[in-house]
Amino acid sequence: MAGTPERPLDDAASSEAPDRVRVRMVIAYDGTGYQGWQWQRIGLGVQQVVEEALARLFPSAPRVHGSSRTDTGVHALGMVAHFDVPRGEWRFSGTKLRLAVNAWLPEDVRVLTAARCAPEFHARFDALGKEYRYLIWNAPASNPLLRARAWHVPRKLDLAAMRAAAARLVGTHDFRAFSTNPGYERASTRRTLTRVVVQRRGPLLTGIIDGDGFLYRMCRGIAGTLVQVGLRRFDPEQMLEILTRRDRRLAGMTAPPHGLVLWKVRYAPSARTRRSGA
């Protein structure tokens, strides 16, 4: 917002001293009006509006650390984040904090839960896995109620072929062919997917992708490729060849961002909040 100093874009951990309290939140947002989760030099990130709301409640204006870096236009239902505040500023229960911060947030961003957590918990580095969901409206006419939530594909899709292709992506592979170059060198492009399925309910298809981590635009690359399998531009048997050759040009298109939702982030039981609503 106007007059707010720009925060650095790194997501480094902030250590909590004994005189500080660490709080864990689950945040949902409609990403239509945002340039992703992170603070942006140009444009508005969800992280910025959450931090500005917290600054209304805590004089220390805490920095928020998110579990993921969703892209422009991508939505979230289960973004996990944490922040630290001086112990002397903590006068809320989790329930009261949720109500207070939501009063200062725009309507397209909401804190779903908030609670104190262990001081060593880190929303990003403690995450064991994430589930994304991609929505596709497969009917000749688009659904105006889902125009900002689902990718409209008017041609009939071969659901059996999409499911067969999805099954071939499960396991530990090099997913470079499904990821866009982020502009920096990556330590590894190997990831493990534990679940890739396509569900149908009438004309609405939901692709569920669960794994230990994701490369830049990897979920959208998978979704776009599965749709092109459904359009019979690829055979399911080609998935393993695409993975092996590690060439982005061989896989399908990158699906548009508005169909993608960060559904949930998984943690070990020991990383859960210390007291529900505390």
RAMO-V534384 format. One record per residue. PSI is psi in degrees with one decimal (* if undefined). Layout:
BEGIN
PSI  PSI
END
This chain:
BEGIN
166.8  135.0  -3.7  126.4  143.0  136.1  153.0  155.1  -6.3  159.3  43.6  150.6  146.1  121.2  145.2  119.4  165.4  -22.7  19.1  154.7  135.3  134.8  134.9  135.8  151.9  126.1  137.7  145.1  150.4  113.2  6.1  -43.7  14.8  150.5  48.9  -173.6  -46.8  156.8  142.6  144.8  -34.1  123.3  -178.5  128.0  153.9  -38.7  -39.4  -45.9  -30.5  -43.3  -36.6  -36.1  -42.7  -33.0  -22.1  -21.6  -27.1  120.8  -26.3  -7.2  69.1  148.6  136.8  134.2  119.1  160.1  -19.9  166.3  74.5  149.9  170.9  128.4  -5.9  143.4  169.5  140.5  -23.2  39.8  120.7  138.6  160.9  160.0  161.1  144.0  151.9  142.3  -34.6  -19.1  -12.1  102.7  22.4  153.7  167.2  -40.9  -43.5  -34.9  -44.2  -46.1  -41.0  -45.1  -35.4  -26.8  -23.2  -4.6  152.3  161.9  -18.5  7.7  131.8  136.8  120.4  -39.7  153.6  138.1  152.4  148.6  175.0  142.8  -22.6  -5.8  137.6  123.4  -36.8  -52.8  -18.9  -6.1  131.0  -26.0  169.2  150.0  124.9  150.6  139.0  126.2  134.4  127.1  107.9  86.0  155.7  -40.1  142.6  159.7  109.3  -23.7  -16.7  17.5  -26.3  11.8  -19.1  147.0  122.8  117.2  104.9  -27.0  146.4  134.4  142.7  95.7  -39.7  -41.9  -40.2  -42.3  -38.5  -40.5  -42.0  -41.1  -29.5  -9.8  -10.9  138.9  -173.5  119.0  167.5  114.2  24.6  -36.7  -18.8  2.8  142.8  145.1  121.3  -7.2  7.4  161.4  132.0  137.4  -37.7  147.1  14.5  131.9  160.5  120.1  126.6  -17.5  125.0  108.0  158.9  119.8  150.7  135.5  96.6  -134.3  -3.6  118.7  138.4  118.0  125.5  122.9  115.3  131.6  179.2  -11.0  166.0  142.4  170.9  118.5  22.2  -43.9  -40.0  -31.9  -40.0  -45.9  -44.2  -39.1  -41.7  -37.8  -40.3  -27.3  -43.8  -26.5  3.3  30.5  -18.2  153.6  148.0  -34.0  -17.3  -13.4  -44.3  -36.7  -41.8  -44.2  -44.5  -37.6  -17.8  36.5  116.1  -28.4  -18.4  -20.8  -180.0  -174.5  163.4  117.9  151.3  152.0  -27.3  -10.4  -7.4  136.2  128.4  107.9  -46.9  158.2  134.0  141.3  161.3  151.5  -32.6  -15.7  4.7  166.5  151.4  -43.0  125.2  122.5  6.4  *
END
